[in-house]
Amino acid sequence: MSRTALRVRVTGRVQGVAFRAWTQGQARARGLTGWVRNEADGSVSALIAGEADAVAGMVEALHTGPGLARVESVETESADPALVPDGFAITG
């Protein structure tokens, strides 16, 4: 088992389109932990941790997002999986 974590920033039309709730549902379905929140600049940030394949699948899904979203970019950077909280929360 290979546990990994990523910080993710998604830009485009990603606020006001249920992006956070969709992300939470997708993450939980994949057995991932972490959080998702809106940012003041209109982007959505997330911290996602779990099995490497599940994290990769989540990042791939974020490139599309929910039906009303229009994703322009998905940026990722490595994070420490030990610092990711249990569960998957919408934090802001």
Secondary structure, DSSP 8 states (H G I E B T S, - for coil): --EEEEEEEEEEE-SSSSHHHHHHHHHHHTT-EEEEEE-TTS-EEEEEEEEHHHHHHHHHHHTT-STT-EEEEEEEEE--GGGS-SSEEE--
